[in-house]
Amino acid sequence: MSATIIDGKAYAAGLRTRIAEAVSGFARQGVVPGLAVVLVGEDPASQIYVRNKARQTMEVGMSSFEHVLPASTSEAALLGLVAKLNADPAVDGILVQLPLPKQIDAQKVIEAIDPAKDVDGFHPINAGKLMTGVPGFVSCTPLGCLLLVQSVRRELAGLDAVVVGRSNIVGKPMAQLLVGQSCTVTVAHSRTRDLPEVCRRADILVAAVGRPEMVRGDWIKPGAIVIDVGINRVPNPAAGEGKTKVVGDVAFAEAASVASAITPVPGGVGPMTIACLLRNTLQAACVRRGLEMPPVDMARG
């Protein structure tokens, strides 16, 4: 068996195109969704990520508001900025880039964001809505994972799903999304007994543990859909001394010989995160104005 490679880059591009079409339609009515991104400090990875967010926001026709603050910014100053963005009618979505400097309580900042503008889906109110099946904002990475699963299989009811990882950002919301699709869901983690055997039960396996190639090919049920959220940088001596490469949490070549479909790393889940952020910003703009959310999630056909 040779698995279908789930092209997250192509799916994300299609999602952004559908979002841009929707934004263009709203613009003709004088509605322009706006996303504010706040970066505190000079973390290089965060800087690149924020630049990509701003570029893609403008490419789909939304307004982009960037706020870059020094690493010495106080918690009070950041909370003051969040309050201003909460009150700004031009801002539909607010994202404060994590991690934050040690003098700032990240949870306090997350809880200060207006839940109606929490396009990251991290606010406890939105997390609670997901838990109880009430419409709200869903964390971008798990939402992207679900869309990729549904790109190869629309109907998921009754399937066994295993999520390896229990973080608030990916693992827990991913499990709730799959429960919402009527899957039977197991959340596995570092203390799970006989983790390989648990994984072998999965029709859908989502790996989000941050351990390079931990999930081996013989952990995969034949025909399973495998979603690899991991992004791990490891040494790559074949490319030269000191060189590195990016791998996922799944041993890709091994798993691809068993699974029916699998996401690569890079090029799988990663591109979906910003695309889903834009999707959530569009949703926020619609909810705030009482407009119907366009059906952008699935490709037409």
C-alpha positions, 0 to 999 in steps of 0.5 A: 500500500502506498499512502495518499500524500495530503497536500496541506500547502495546496489545500491552504492555498485553496482555502485562502482563495475561497476566503479572498473571494468572500472578502471581495464580496463583503468589500463591495458592501463596505465591509473589510475584515481586520486582523491585529497581530501583536508581537512582543520581543524579537524571537526570530521564529515569531518574527517570521511567522508574524510577517507571513501572517501580515502578508497573507492577511493582506493578500486575501484583502483583509486589513492587517494591523501589526503591533511590535513591542519591545521584549521589556514591555510590561504586562500592564502595557500589553493588557492596555493594548489588548483593551484598545484593540478590543474597542477598535471597530476596525479590528475583528480578530486579535492574535497575541503571538506566543510565547511571551516574555517571562514578565507577562502572564500569557493566560492573563493576556489570553483571557483579556482578549474579547472572546468575539475577537479571539481568532486563535480560539484560546480564550476559555469561553471559546474552549468551553464552547467547543467542549459543549458543541456551541459555535465559537472559534476553534484553535487554528491548528486542530481546525486545519487538521480536521479539514485535512482529514475531511479532504480525504474522507468527509464522513467520519462518524463511527471511526476510532480516532487517537490523538497523541498529545494533550496540549490546550493548543492542539491535543484537547481541541483536536479531540473535541473536534473529532468527538463533534464528528461522532468519532470514538476518541482516545487521547493518548500521552506520555503516560499512556500504557502500551502507546503503540497498541493504542495507536494501532486501533486508530482509523484516524491518528493525530500525532502532536507530541513534539518528539521526532519520528516517535510514531513508527510504521508498525504503530499504524493501522493499515488504511489509517489516516495519519495527521502529523502535527510535529515540527522538529528540527534534527541534525542532518549530517548528509547535508553537511556538518552542522546542518539540520532538517525538519521532521514530524512526530511520525516516521513518514516513510514507514507510516506511508507504507501502511496508512491510506493517507498521511500529511508530510512534514513540512507541507502538511499541517503547517500551512493550514494554521495561518489559513485557518486564522484568516478563516476565523477572522472572516467568521469574526467579521461575519458574527460581529455584523450579523452576516452569514459565514460563507462556505469556505471550508470545503472545496466546491465540486 
